[in-house]
Amino acid sequence: MRTDPTRAARPLAAAALALALLAAGCTGAGQTGDQEAADLDVSTGVTDDTVTIGAHMPLTGPAAPGYSQISVGAQAVYDFVNANGGVHGRTIEYIAEDDAYDPTRTVEVTRGLVHDDEIFAMVGGLGTPTHSKVVDFLNTEGVPDLFPSSGALMWNDPEKYPLTYGYQVDYTKESKILGEYVSEEFGDAEVGYLLQNDDVGVDSQRGLDMYLSDQSVAVEHYESGAEDLSAQIAGLEREGAEVVVCACIPNYVALALLESARTGYDPQFITSSIGGDTVTLRGLLSSFTEESGSGGEPDDFLDGLMTLGYLPPVELDGDDPWVDFLRGVYDEYGGDAPISNTTVYGMVQAVMFVQALEAAGEDPTRASLIEALESMDGAGPGLVPFSSTAEDRGGFAGGFITRYEDGGLEIVRDPAVTDNAEGDIEPAEVDRPLPEDIGPLAQG
């Protein structure tokens, strides 16, 4: 992974241009739909020896805790593949640029990746408020926009964004599954929502309300960058919420758990997939309690936490072939931090890109990459089906629910799938490939 700290200090003219594009919704290069379609029969970013891809990531800033591990995990997979012959003899050069979860910087670094680094594809650009500011630009420029690290519904809009393909389960699908579970298992409880004040919250509330509108007594929002949730937790307690469903990034899950413990408020917390990685939360809780001097061990706050997931949890070590494979890759090529489910998120993104790149052929073009992606068989390392067809770019189609207790995870709701409308929630059926079934991974 190559990061370039000088990118954050581009000339003022470039910064001004980025601000102008942000204000215009990043349409300065032209909107998709009304513009002539970009030429995809090109191999920009591909040489005889390398394929260059890029991503914008919060390597610093409010979303960095935990999420900065996504690019570390992805790089570990690319290093493994490169060390074992690459894909059709080419190594993958992965450029992860720091945008600090700041949309203005996202615009700037994305333009650099496209115009200066000439990436073949964007893979895993992170964040709804950030990636939404560059999705038009990428599609207009003809850059395949694969697997945004966000569950926003907009990544599954083939007509508006023909080159964008989702990855993680969208916020409405996962919230439907969470809402149904709460209604069945906590049917007599008063329920509160703690939501990020952007599309994460809007799309999540939509799914929750399909099942919990009669039980919901409070909805509290936080702004990304806030440093305190005392008002929100007080509001949930005041309204008598016995179950709190949190569509929050890890920082705010940790803050919510700590503030609730400080005030003696003890609801059942249930988080969406974006905030429930217990390895990440353990680190945040340790840091926050040390800073505040409040004391307590991380598991004192985490025990009982319930979370939706769709990838095999690292806690299944020894019980899942993909966890065993990814842990082995990370042990050899990863960083110093312990492997987490957030790390696995980035590793699976990389696996699925490698799978698509191999299928794109010995002389890949952007067009053949898209064709390969749309021909993938609907399965990957996840525990639910994956969709990247011409009609449905929704990524992972559902999830399961776990409960954390005494340092381990128990699956309390089996994998299920649904849509982001009024469709039923049904058991997931998926024929997962093994690592050795994917050529570039079998070479190690």
C-alpha positions in Angstrom: 0.0 0.0 0.0 1.4 3.3 -1.0 0.3 6.4 0.8 1.5 9.9 -0.1 1.4 12.4 2.8 2.2 15.3 0.3 -1.2 14.8 -1.2 -2.8 16.5 1.8 -0.7 19.7 1.0 -1.5 20.1 -2.7 -1.2 23.7 -4.0 -4.0 26.1 -3.1 -5.3 26.1 -6.7 -5.9 22.4 -6.5 -7.7 22.7 -3.1 -9.9 25.5 -4.5 -10.8 23.2 -7.5 -11.7 20.4 -5.1 -13.9 22.8 -3.1 -15.7 23.9 -6.2 -16.3 20.3 -7.3 -17.6 19.4 -3.9 -20.0 22.3 -3.9 -21.3 21.2 -7.3 -21.7 17.6 -6.1 -18.6 16.6 -8.0 -20.3 17.2 -11.3 -17.6 19.5 -12.7 -16.5 16.8 -15.0 -20.1 16.2 -16.2 -23.1 14.2 -15.0 -23.7 10.6 -16.0 -26.7 10.0 -18.1 -26.7 13.2 -20.2 -23.0 12.8 -21.2 -21.6 10.5 -23.8 -20.7 7.1 -22.3 -17.0 6.8 -21.4 -14.8 4.5 -23.4 -14.3 1.3 -21.4 -12.3 -0.6 -24.0 -9.1 0.8 -22.5 -6.4 -0.6 -20.1 -5.6 2.6 -18.2 -3.5 1.6 -15.2 -2.4 -1.7 -16.7 1.2 -2.3 -17.8 3.0 -5.5 -18.8 3.9 -6.0 -15.1 1.4 -4.2 -12.9 -2.3 -3.2 -12.4 -2.8 0.0 -10.4 -5.9 0.5 -8.3 -6.8 3.1 -5.7 -9.0 3.9 -2.8 -9.8 6.8 -0.5 -9.6 5.8 3.1 -9.9 7.5 6.6 -6.3 6.8 7.7 -6.7 9.7 10.1 -9.7 11.5 11.5 -12.9 10.4 13.3 -13.4 7.2 11.3 -9.8 6.0 11.4 -10.1 3.8 14.5 -10.8 0.4 13.1 -11.5 1.5 9.6 -7.9 2.3 8.9 -7.4 -1.5 9.2 -9.4 -2.1 6.0 -6.6 -1.0 3.7 -4.1 -3.0 5.9 -6.2 -6.1 5.3 -6.5 -5.4 1.6 -2.8 -4.8 1.2 -2.0 -8.1 2.9 -4.0 -10.0 0.3 -2.4 -8.1 -2.5 1.0 -8.7 -1.1 0.2 -12.4 -0.8 -1.0 -12.6 -4.4 2.0 -10.6 -5.7 4.4 -12.8 -3.9 2.9 -15.8 -5.6 3.0 -14.7 -9.2 0.3 -12.0 -9.3 -2.7 -12.2 -11.5 -1.8 -13.3 -15.1 1.8 -12.4 -14.2 1.0 -8.8 -13.1 1.4 -7.5 -9.6 -1.3 -5.3 -8.0 -0.2 -1.8 -7.0 -2.7 -0.6 -4.4 -2.7 3.1 -3.6 -4.7 4.0 -0.4 -5.0 7.8 0.0 -6.0 9.4 3.3 -9.1 11.6 3.1 -9.6 11.8 6.9 -13.3 11.1 6.3 -13.6 14.7 5.0 -15.6 15.0 1.7 -13.5 17.9 0.5 -10.3 15.8 0.8 -12.1 12.9 -0.8 -12.7 14.9 -3.9 -9.1 16.1 -4.0 -7.4 12.7 -3.5 -9.8 10.9 -5.9 -9.0 13.4 -8.7 -5.3 12.6 -8.0 -5.9 8.9 -8.2 -7.7 9.2 -11.5 -5.7 11.9 -13.3 -2.2 11.6 -11.7 -2.0 7.9 -10.8 -4.2 6.8 -13.6 -5.8 3.9 -11.7 -7.5 1.0 -13.5 -10.3 1.0 -10.9 -11.4 2.5 -7.6 -11.7 -0.4 -5.1 -13.3 0.1 -1.7 -13.6 3.9 -1.4 -14.9 4.4 2.1 -17.8 6.3 3.5 -21.3 7.5 2.5 -20.7 11.2 3.0 -17.3 10.9 1.3 -17.8 8.5 -1.6 -21.1 10.1 -2.6 -19.1 13.2 -3.5 -17.0 11.4 -6.1 -19.3 8.7 -7.5 -20.5 10.9 -10.4 -17.0 11.9 -11.2 -15.7 8.3 -11.3 -18.6 7.2 -13.6 -18.1 10.2 -15.9 -14.4 9.5 -16.1 -15.1 5.8 -17.0 -13.4 4.5 -13.9 -14.9 1.2 -12.6 -16.1 2.0 -9.1 -16.0 -1.3 -7.2 -17.1 -2.2 -3.7 -17.6 1.2 -2.0 -17.1 0.7 1.8 -20.5 1.8 2.7 -24.0 0.3 2.7 -25.8 3.3 1.0 -28.5 2.3 -1.4 -27.1 4.6 -4.1 -24.3 2.1 -5.0 -27.0 -0.1 -6.4 -28.4 2.2 -9.1 -27.2 0.9 -12.5 -29.1 3.5 -14.5 -27.6 6.5 -12.7 -24.2 4.9 -11.9 -23.4 2.2 -14.5 -19.9 1.6 -13.2 -20.6 1.4 -9.5 -21.0 -2.0 -7.8 -21.9 -2.3 -4.1 -20.2 -4.5 -1.5 -21.4 -4.5 2.0 -25.1 -5.3 2.9 -27.0 -2.1 2.5 -28.3 -0.3 5.6 -32.0 -1.0 4.9 -31.5 -4.8 4.3 -29.5 -5.2 7.5 -31.9 -3.0 9.5 -34.9 -5.1 8.4 -33.1 -8.2 9.7 -32.3 -6.4 13.0 -35.8 -5.1 13.2 -37.4 -8.4 12.7 -35.2 -10.0 15.3 -35.9 -7.4 17.9 -39.7 -7.6 17.3 -39.5 -11.4 17.8 -37.1 -11.6 20.7 -37.8 -8.4 22.5 -41.5 -8.0 21.5 -42.5 -6.3 24.7 -39.6 -3.9 25.0 -39.5 -0.2 24.3 -37.0 0.5 21.5 -34.8 3.4 20.8 -32.6 4.2 17.8 -29.2 5.9 17.8 -28.4 6.9 14.3 -25.6 8.7 12.3 -27.2 11.9 10.9 -26.8 11.2 7.2 -27.9 8.5 4.7 -26.6 5.8 7.2 -29.3 6.9 9.6 -32.0 7.5 7.0 -31.6 4.2 5.3 -31.3 2.3 8.6 -34.4 3.8 10.1 -36.4 2.9 7.0 -35.6 -0.8 7.6 -36.1 -0.7 11.3 -39.5 1.0 11.1 -40.8 -1.8 8.9 -40.8 -4.0 12.0 -40.5 -1.7 15.1 -42.7 1.4 14.4 -45.1 0.3 17.2 -42.2 -0.3 19.7 -40.0 2.7 18.9 -40.1 5.4 21.6 -37.1 7.5 20.7 -34.8 8.4 17.8 -31.5 10.1 18.6 -28.9 11.3 16.0 -25.3 12.2 16.3 -23.0 14.1 13.9 -19.8 12.5 12.6 -17.0 14.3 14.5 -19.0 14.8 17.7 -17.0 14.0 20.8 -19.9 13.4 23.3 -23.1 11.4 23.3 -24.4 12.4 26.7 -27.5 14.2 25.4 -28.4 11.3 23.1 -28.0 8.7 25.8 -30.0 10.8 28.2 -32.8 11.1 25.7 -32.9 7.4 25.1 -33.0 6.7 28.9 -35.6 9.5 29.5 -38.0 7.8 27.0 -37.5 4.4 28.6 -35.8 2.6 25.7 -35.0 -0.9 26.9 -33.4 -1.9 23.6 -31.1 0.5 21.7 -30.4 -0.2 18.0 -27.3 1.7 16.9 -26.4 2.4 13.3 -23.1 3.9 14.3 -19.4 3.7 13.4 -17.2 2.2 16.1 -16.2 5.4 17.8 -19.8 6.1 18.7 -20.7 2.6 19.7 -17.9 2.8 22.2 -19.0 6.2 23.4 -22.5 5.1 23.8 -21.5 2.0 25.8 -19.3 4.1 28.1 -21.8 6.9 28.6 -24.6 4.4 29.4 -22.3 2.6 32.0 -21.4 6.0 33.5 -25.0 6.9 34.1 -26.2 3.5 35.2 -28.4 3.1 32.1 -28.4 -0.6 31.0 -30.3 -1.2 27.8 -29.7 -4.1 25.4 -27.4 -2.6 22.7 -27.7 -4.0 19.2 -25.5 -2.6 16.4 -25.5 -2.7 12.7 -22.5 -4.2 10.9 -20.6 -0.9 10.6 -19.9 -0.6 14.3 -19.9 -3.9 16.0 -16.3 -5.3 15.5 -15.4 -6.3 19.0 -11.6 -6.2 18.4 -11.9 -2.6 17.3 -14.3 -1.7 20.1 -12.0 -3.3 22.7 -9.2 -1.0 21.6 -11.4 2.0 21.6 -12.8 1.3 25.0 -9.4 0.8 26.5 -8.2 4.1 25.0 -11.3 6.0 26.2 -11.3 4.6 29.7 -7.6 5.4 30.0 -8.1 8.9 28.8 -11.0 9.6 31.2 -9.6 7.6 34.1 -13.0 5.9 34.5 -11.5 2.4 34.8 -13.1 -0.9 33.8 -12.1 -3.6 31.4 -13.4 -3.6 27.8 -15.5 -6.8 28.3 -17.3 -5.1 31.2 -18.9 -2.9 28.5 -19.0 -5.3 25.6 -20.6 -8.4 27.2 -24.1 -8.9 25.8 -23.5 -6.7 22.7 -25.4 -8.0 19.6 -24.3 -7.2 16.1 -25.2 -8.0 12.5 -22.5 -9.5 10.3 -22.3 -11.0 6.8 -18.6 -12.1 6.6 -17.2 -15.0 8.6 -16.2 -13.6 12.1 -12.5 -14.0 13.0 -13.8 -15.6 16.3 -14.6 -18.7 14.2 -10.9 -19.5 14.0 -10.5 -23.2 13.2 -14.2 -23.5 12.2 -14.2 -21.7 8.9 -11.9 -22.3 5.9 -11.9 -18.6 4.9 -11.1 -17.4 8.4 -8.2 -19.9 8.6 -6.9 -18.8 5.2 -7.2 -15.0 5.8 -5.6 -15.3 9.3 -2.6 -17.1 7.7 -2.3 -14.4 5.1 -2.5 -11.7 7.7 0.0 -13.4 10.0 2.6 -13.3 7.2 1.7 -10.1 5.3 -0.4 -8.0 7.7 0.4 -5.3 10.2 1.2 -5.3 13.9 -2.4 -4.8 15.1 -4.4 -8.0 15.8 -6.6 -9.2 13.0 -10.2 -8.0 13.4 -13.5 -8.3 11.5 -12.7 -4.9 10.0 -9.5 -6.3 8.7 -11.3 -9.2 7.2 -13.7 -6.7 5.5 -10.8 -5.3 3.6 -9.3 -8.7 2.9 -12.5 -10.0 1.4 -12.8 -6.9 -0.8 -9.3 -7.7 -2.1 -10.2 -11.3 -2.7 -13.2 -10.4 -4.7 -11.3 -7.9 -6.8 -8.6 -10.5 -7.5 -11.3 -12.9 -8.5 -12.8 -10.4 -11.0 -9.4 -9.4 -12.3 -8.4 -13.0 -13.0 -11.7 -13.5 -14.9 -11.1 -10.3 -16.9 -8.5 -12.1 -18.9 -4.8 -11.9 -19.7 -5.1 -8.5 -21.3 -7.7 -6.8 -19.1 -9.6 -3.7 -20.1 -12.1 -1.8 -18.0 -14.8 -3.3 -20.1 -13.6 -6.9 -19.5 -13.3 -6.1 -15.8 -17.0 -5.0 -15.7 -18.0 -8.1 -17.7 -16.1 -10.4 -15.3 -17.7 -8.7 -12.3 -21.2 -9.1 -13.7 -20.5 -12.8 -14.4 -19.4 -13.7 -10.9 -21.5 -16.6 -9.6 -23.1 -14.8 -6.6 -20.9 -16.3 -4.0 -17.8 -15.2 -2.2 -16.2 -15.7 1.3 -19.3 -14.3 3.0 -22.0 -16.3 4.7 -24.8 -14.8 2.5 -25.1 -14.5 -1.4 -23.3 -11.7 -3.2 -24.8 -9.8 -6.2 -22.9 -7.8 -8.9 -25.1 -8.4 -11.9 -26.0 -5.8 -14.5 -29.4 -5.4 -12.8 -28.5 -5.8 -9.2 -25.2 -4.4 -7.7 -26.3 -4.8 -4.1 -23.3 -6.7 -2.9 -24.0 -9.0 0.1 -27.7 -9.6 0.4 -28.3 -10.0 4.1 -26.6 -11.1 7.3 -26.7 -13.0 10.6 -26.8 -11.7 14.3 -24.2 -12.5 17.0 -24.0 -12.0 20.7 -20.7 -11.3 22.4 -20.2 -12.9 25.8 -17.0 -13.7 27.8 -14.7 -13.0 24.9 -16.5 -15.1 22.3 -19.3 -14.8 19.7 -22.5 -16.9 19.5 -24.6 -16.7 16.4 -28.2 -16.1 17.6 -29.8 -15.5 14.3 -28.8 -17.6 11.3 -27.9 -16.0 8.0 -30.9 -14.5 6.2 -31.5 -12.5 3.0 -34.0 -9.8 2.0 -34.4 -6.8 -0.2 -34.5 -3.1 0.6 -38.2 -2.8 0.0 -41.2 -4.8 1.4 -39.9 -8.2 0.6 -39.8 -11.1 3.0 -36.7 -12.1 5.1 -35.7 -15.6 4.1 -33.0 -18.1 5.1 -29.7 -17.6 3.1 -28.6 -20.2 0.7 -25.0 -19.8 -0.5 -22.5 -22.1 -2.1 -19.2 -20.6 -0.9 -16.0 -21.2 -2.9 -13.0 -22.4 -1.0 -9.8 -20.3 -1.1 -8.1 -22.9 -3.3 -11.0 -22.5 -5.9 -9.7 -19.0 -6.7 -6.6 -19.4 -8.9 -4.4 -16.5 -7.6 -5.1 -17.6 -4.1 -4.3 -21.3 -4.8 -0.7 -20.5 -5.8 0.5 -19.8 -2.2 
